[in-house]
Amino acid sequence: MRTAIEITDGVDRVDFELVHSWLKNSYWSPGMPLEKVRRAAKGSSLVVSAHDSGIQIGYLRVISDRATFAWIADVYVDEEHRGKGIARAMVQYAQAHADHLGLRRWVLATKDAYRVYETCGFGPLEEPHRWMIHFPQAPPAQDSGEI
């Protein structure tokens, strides 16, 4: 008998080692260190995970001021569970979360999951020329003072 997929929020049930293994091999955060995965979750306004029979199979996080704007990031579903609507369910869970109701704008970036996010109300930027991005250079190495 198949159990229902459980969608939850909070970090208590998140297996960060598993999430790290997913994200460090993703196209959007290759090589991401475990500590940065943990810090990103800690700084997020919402962390959502999906579980099948107690095993974590999905993850996403929301970065938001909880008043006007939210960015959905790091949406990941374990490969053997893809195509079952789990990413969609996690996004919809986040959109319906009490801490994020009434926002003016939700955004996300994707390379290959347009159809998933369209079912959650997302579409292309209406005025992409108004959006800008900055990729800071790595800070210079600290001079140890040694020659």
Backbone as JSON, one array per atom type, in Angstrom:
{
  "sequence": "MRTAIEITDGVDRVDFELVHSWLKNSYWSPGMPLEKVRRAAKGSSLVVSAHDSGIQIGYLRVISDRATFAWIADVYVDEEHRGKGIARAMVQYAQAHADHLGLRRWVLATKDAYRVYETCGFGPLEEPHRWMIHFPQAPPAQDSGEI",
  "N": [[0.83, -1.19, 0.0], [0.59, 2.16, -0.89], [1.92, 5.04, 0.65], [0.9, 8.38, 1.48], [2.51, 11.31, 0.22], [4.2, 13.44, 2.37], [4.22, 16.84, 3.08], [6.11, 19.24, 4.68], [7.03, 22.0, 6.86], [9.85, 23.85, 8.16], [13.02, 23.11, 9.77], [13.48, 20.86, 11.23], [13.03, 18.22, 10.29], [14.65, 18.06, 8.13], [17.17, 16.54, 6.29], [20.16, 17.51, 6.15], [22.61, 16.62, 5.14], [21.8, 14.98, 3.05], [20.37, 16.85, 1.46], [22.51, 18.52, 0.85], [24.02, 16.75, -0.73], [22.38, 16.64, -2.95], [22.21, 19.37, -3.82], [24.9, 20.18, -4.22], [25.51, 18.91, -6.53], [23.85, 19.99, -8.4], [22.81, 22.05, -11.22], [22.61, 24.72, -10.54], [23.98, 25.24, -8.18], [26.68, 24.15, -8.08], [29.09, 22.26, -6.3], [28.51, 23.38, -3.84], [29.21, 24.02, -0.48], [28.51, 22.08, 2.5], [28.14, 23.58, 4.88], [27.32, 26.03, 3.86], [24.89, 25.36, 2.72], [23.42, 24.77, 5.03], [23.53, 27.32, 6.29], [22.18, 28.88, 4.41], [19.6, 27.81, 4.62], [19.03, 28.49, 7.27], [18.91, 31.27, 7.06], [16.67, 31.63, 5.56], [13.19, 32.42, 5.0], [11.36, 30.43, 4.98], [11.47, 26.92, 5.01], [10.87, 24.07, 3.19], [10.03, 20.65, 3.05], [9.68, 17.42, 1.52], [8.39, 14.2, 2.19], [8.45, 10.67, 1.98], [7.12, 7.95, 3.39], [8.57, 8.64, 5.67], [11.09, 9.16, 4.68], [13.16, 11.63, 3.37], [12.42, 13.27, 0.37], [12.3, 15.58, -1.07], [12.96, 19.14, -1.33], [12.83, 22.62, -0.67], [13.36, 26.16, -0.45], [12.4, 29.4, 0.8], [13.1, 32.75, 0.31], [12.37, 35.69, 1.82], [10.8, 38.84, 2.71], [8.5, 38.57, 3.99], [6.41, 40.28, 3.62], [6.19, 41.67, 1.16], [7.6, 40.41, -0.95], [8.93, 37.4, -2.39], [11.34, 34.87, -3.0], [11.71, 31.84, -4.51], [13.81, 29.15, -3.97], [16.33, 26.63, -4.6], [14.78, 24.32, -5.24], [14.29, 20.96, -5.17], [13.81, 17.62, -6.12], [14.16, 14.26, -5.35], [15.59, 12.08, -7.75], [14.25, 9.59, -8.35], [11.68, 10.12, -7.65], [10.62, 12.06, -9.23], [8.35, 13.75, -11.49], [5.93, 13.26, -10.33], [4.49, 15.31, -9.28], [5.53, 16.46, -6.98], [7.34, 18.64, -6.66], [5.66, 20.71, -7.52], [3.67, 20.51, -5.52], [5.18, 21.22, -3.25], [5.87, 23.89, -3.87], [3.31, 25.06, -4.03], [2.51, 24.65, -1.41], [4.29, 26.38, -0.1], [3.45, 28.84, -1.22], [0.91, 29.04, -0.11], [1.4, 29.24, 2.55], [0.92, 30.6, 5.78], [2.68, 32.63, 6.66], [3.4, 33.87, 4.33], [1.32, 34.88, 2.87], [-0.46, 37.18, 0.8], [1.63, 38.49, -0.47], [3.14, 40.71, -2.86], [4.7, 39.85, -4.97], [6.21, 36.97, -6.31], [9.12, 35.21, -7.18], [11.26, 33.11, -9.17], [13.93, 31.12, -10.48], [14.64, 29.07, -13.26], [15.98, 26.46, -15.26], [14.9, 24.37, -16.61], [12.31, 23.59, -15.77], [9.89, 24.82, -16.49], [7.18, 24.16, -17.09], [6.29, 22.95, -14.73], [6.31, 25.11, -12.91], [4.64, 26.94, -14.16], [2.14, 25.85, -13.68], [1.78, 26.68, -11.14], [1.29, 29.3, -11.3], [3.38, 30.9, -12.23], [5.21, 32.81, -14.66], [7.02, 34.1, -17.53], [9.25, 36.9, -16.99], [7.68, 40.03, -17.15], [8.87, 42.44, -17.82], [11.81, 42.07, -18.46], [14.03, 43.69, -18.88], [14.07, 45.44, -16.79], [15.11, 44.15, -14.65], [18.03, 43.39, -12.84], [21.25, 41.92, -12.22], [23.91, 40.96, -10.06], [27.08, 39.58, -9.87], [29.28, 39.1, -7.56], [32.85, 39.34, -7.45], [35.19, 36.95, -6.21], [36.39, 37.58, -2.94], [39.56, 39.19, -2.41], [42.44, 37.28, -1.45], [43.51, 37.19, 1.93], [46.25, 39.07, 2.95], [48.98, 37.65, 4.41], [51.13, 38.9, 5.39], [53.54, 37.76, 5.21], [56.57, 37.16, 3.39]],
  "CA": [[0.0, 0.0, 0.0], [1.38, 3.39, -1.05], [1.62, 6.09, 1.61], [0.83, 9.72, 0.91], [3.68, 12.15, 0.39], [3.98, 14.45, 3.4], [4.93, 18.11, 2.87], [6.23, 19.9, 5.97], [7.93, 23.15, 6.91], [10.79, 23.84, 9.27], [14.28, 22.4, 9.51], [13.61, 19.72, 12.13], [13.05, 16.94, 9.58], [15.53, 18.17, 6.96], [18.43, 15.82, 6.3], [21.02, 18.45, 5.44], [23.62, 15.9, 4.38], [21.13, 14.56, 1.82], [20.14, 18.07, 0.67], [23.82, 18.92, 0.35], [24.4, 15.86, -1.85], [21.58, 17.05, -4.11], [22.52, 20.72, -4.3], [26.28, 20.32, -4.69], [25.56, 18.33, -7.87], [22.84, 20.63, -9.24], [23.37, 23.03, -12.15], [22.56, 26.07, -9.98], [24.89, 25.44, -7.05], [27.69, 23.09, -8.09], [30.15, 22.35, -5.31], [28.06, 24.11, -2.65], [29.63, 23.36, 0.76], [27.46, 21.74, 3.44], [27.9, 24.69, 5.81], [26.58, 27.07, 3.15], [23.52, 24.84, 2.61], [22.81, 24.98, 6.36], [23.4, 28.76, 6.52], [21.12, 29.36, 3.52], [18.33, 27.41, 5.22], [18.85, 29.29, 8.48], [18.57, 32.63, 6.67], [15.46, 31.64, 4.74], [11.96, 32.66, 5.74], [10.61, 29.17, 5.03], [12.1, 25.74, 4.46], [9.84, 23.06, 2.95], [10.57, 19.36, 2.64], [8.71, 16.37, 1.19], [8.8, 12.91, 2.75], [7.7, 9.47, 1.6], [7.36, 6.94, 4.43], [9.58, 9.15, 6.58], [12.35, 9.43, 3.96], [13.1, 12.91, 2.65], [12.52, 13.13, -1.09], [12.26, 16.88, -1.7], [13.42, 20.29, -0.54], [12.87, 23.97, -1.24], [13.39, 27.22, 0.56], [11.86, 30.69, 0.38], [13.76, 33.93, 0.85], [11.3, 36.67, 1.77], [10.59, 39.79, 3.8], [7.19, 38.15, 4.5], [5.45, 41.38, 3.47], [5.98, 42.09, -0.23], [8.39, 39.73, -1.99], [9.51, 36.09, -2.06], [12.14, 34.17, -4.01], [11.76, 30.4, -4.27], [15.15, 28.69, -4.35], [16.79, 25.28, -4.27], [13.75, 23.29, -5.38], [14.91, 19.71, -5.6], [13.1, 16.37, -5.85], [14.99, 13.09, -5.63], [15.35, 11.62, -9.12], [13.28, 8.5, -8.52], [10.34, 10.61, -7.29], [10.24, 13.14, -10.13], [7.21, 13.5, -12.37], [4.77, 12.88, -9.51], [3.86, 16.52, -8.75], [6.07, 16.8, -5.67], [7.84, 20.02, -6.71], [4.46, 21.56, -7.57], [3.05, 20.49, -4.19], [6.01, 22.0, -2.33], [5.72, 25.31, -4.23], [1.97, 25.48, -3.63], [2.55, 24.69, 0.06], [4.97, 27.63, 0.26], [2.6, 29.97, -1.6], [-0.26, 29.08, 0.77], [1.85, 29.32, 3.93], [0.39, 31.79, 6.45], [3.71, 33.69, 6.75], [3.7, 34.44, 3.02], [0.1, 35.27, 2.18], [-0.61, 38.6, 0.5], [2.81, 39.1, -1.09], [2.92, 41.3, -4.18], [5.52, 39.25, -6.03], [7.01, 35.75, -6.1], [9.98, 34.93, -8.33], [12.17, 31.96, -9.12], [14.69, 30.92, -11.72], [14.73, 27.66, -13.64], [16.55, 26.17, -16.57], [14.22, 23.28, -17.29], [11.05, 23.16, -15.16], [8.89, 25.85, -16.75], [5.81, 23.63, -17.02], [5.95, 22.74, -13.32], [6.05, 26.38, -12.25], [3.47, 27.56, -14.8], [0.94, 25.34, -13.0], [1.7, 27.38, -9.85], [1.03, 30.71, -11.58], [4.57, 31.62, -12.67], [5.4, 33.03, -16.09], [8.23, 34.87, -17.79], [9.25, 38.29, -16.53], [7.01, 40.93, -18.09], [9.83, 43.46, -18.24], [13.13, 41.59, -18.01], [15.03, 44.76, -18.94], [14.06, 46.16, -15.52], [15.78, 43.33, -13.65], [19.49, 43.38, -12.95], [21.9, 40.94, -11.35], [25.32, 41.24, -9.76], [27.87, 38.43, -9.44], [30.52, 39.63, -6.98], [34.1, 38.59, -7.59], [35.66, 36.4, -4.94], [37.22, 38.56, -2.24], [41.0, 38.88, -2.5], [43.01, 36.53, -0.33], [44.1, 38.04, 2.98], [47.71, 39.1, 2.96], [49.47, 37.17, 5.69], [52.26, 39.71, 5.81], [54.79, 37.04, 4.99], [57.17, 37.31, 2.05]],
  "C": [[0.87, 1.24, 0.0], [0.95, 4.42, -0.01], [1.59, 7.43, 0.89], [2.15, 10.45, 1.16], [3.34, 13.22, 1.41], [4.85, 15.68, 3.1], [4.93, 18.84, 4.22], [7.1, 21.14, 5.85], [8.77, 23.08, 8.17], [12.01, 22.99, 8.94], [14.43, 21.12, 10.34], [13.73, 18.38, 11.41], [13.95, 16.97, 8.34], [16.82, 17.41, 7.21], [19.42, 16.65, 5.48], [22.16, 17.77, 4.68], [23.04, 15.44, 3.04], [20.9, 15.77, 0.9], [21.46, 18.55, 0.07], [24.24, 18.06, -0.84], [23.62, 16.21, -3.11], [22.09, 18.36, -4.69], [23.94, 20.85, -4.84], [26.46, 19.75, -6.09], [24.54, 18.94, -8.83], [23.52, 21.65, -10.17], [23.43, 24.42, -11.54], [23.47, 26.29, -8.78], [25.96, 24.36, -6.98], [28.77, 23.33, -7.03], [29.78, 23.07, -4.03], [28.49, 23.37, -1.39], [28.44, 23.12, 1.7], [27.13, 22.91, 4.37], [27.1, 25.81, 5.14], [25.12, 26.64, 2.93], [22.78, 25.08, 3.92], [22.56, 26.47, 6.62], [22.3, 29.35, 5.66], [19.75, 29.01, 4.09], [18.03, 28.27, 6.45], [18.41, 30.72, 8.14], [17.3, 32.74, 5.83], [14.23, 31.87, 5.61], [11.12, 31.39, 5.87], [11.45, 28.08, 4.38], [11.02, 24.66, 4.37], [10.53, 21.77, 2.55], [9.42, 18.39, 2.39], [9.27, 15.05, 1.67], [7.87, 11.81, 2.28], [8.08, 8.39, 2.6], [8.5, 7.35, 5.35], [10.91, 9.48, 5.94], [12.2, 10.75, 3.2], [13.33, 12.69, 1.17], [12.49, 14.47, -1.81], [12.61, 18.0, -0.74], [13.18, 21.56, -1.35], [12.95, 24.95, -0.1], [12.88, 28.5, -0.07], [12.66, 31.78, 1.09], [12.74, 35.06, 0.7], [11.37, 37.65, 2.94], [9.25, 39.53, 4.49], [6.14, 39.26, 4.42], [5.14, 41.68, 2.01], [6.56, 41.16, -1.28], [8.88, 38.38, -1.49], [10.24, 35.53, -3.27], [12.14, 32.7, -3.62], [13.09, 29.88, -4.81], [15.34, 27.22, -3.97], [15.69, 24.22, -4.29], [14.41, 22.03, -5.93], [14.02, 18.54, -5.18], [14.03, 15.23, -6.25], [14.58, 12.48, -6.97], [14.28, 10.55, -9.24], [11.85, 8.92, -8.17], [9.88, 11.74, -8.2], [9.06, 12.74, -11.01], [5.95, 13.11, -11.63], [4.07, 14.1, -8.89], [4.4, 16.99, -7.41], [6.61, 18.22, -5.64], [6.66, 20.98, -6.71], [3.8, 21.64, -6.19], [3.85, 21.3, -3.18], [5.87, 23.5, -2.6], [4.35, 25.81, -3.77], [1.85, 25.55, -2.1], [3.18, 26.01, 0.51], [4.08, 28.84, -0.05], [1.4, 30.13, -0.67], [0.11, 29.23, 2.25], [1.42, 30.65, 4.56], [1.4, 32.94, 6.52], [3.96, 34.4, 5.43], [2.46, 34.82, 2.21], [0.1, 36.78, 1.92], [0.62, 39.27, -0.09], [2.47, 39.65, -2.46], [3.6, 40.53, -5.29], [6.27, 38.03, -5.51], [7.87, 35.58, -7.35], [10.75, 33.64, -8.09], [12.91, 31.92, -10.44], [14.75, 29.43, -11.99], [15.33, 27.55, -15.03], [15.66, 25.2, -17.34], [12.86, 22.87, -16.72], [9.93, 24.18, -15.35], [7.47, 25.34, -16.56], [5.37, 23.39, -15.58], [5.52, 24.06, -12.7], [4.89, 27.15, -12.89], [2.19, 27.1, -14.12], [0.75, 25.98, -11.63], [1.53, 28.88, -10.05], [2.23, 31.51, -12.06], [4.59, 31.75, -14.19], [6.67, 33.83, -16.28], [8.11, 36.29, -17.24], [8.59, 39.17, -17.58], [7.97, 41.97, -18.65], [11.24, 43.05, -17.8], [14.2, 42.67, -18.04], [15.07, 45.58, -17.66], [14.81, 45.42, -14.43], [17.28, 43.36, -13.91], [20.03, 42.33, -11.98], [23.36, 41.32, -11.19], [25.96, 39.96, -9.27], [29.18, 38.95, -8.89], [31.71, 38.73, -7.26], [34.46, 38.04, -6.22], [36.53, 37.44, -4.26], [38.7, 38.19, -2.36], [41.47, 38.14, -1.25], [43.63, 37.5, 0.66], [45.61, 37.94, 2.9], [48.2, 38.71, 4.34], [50.62, 38.01, 6.22], [53.6, 39.03, 5.61], [55.28, 37.24, 3.56], [57.72, 35.98, 1.61]]
}
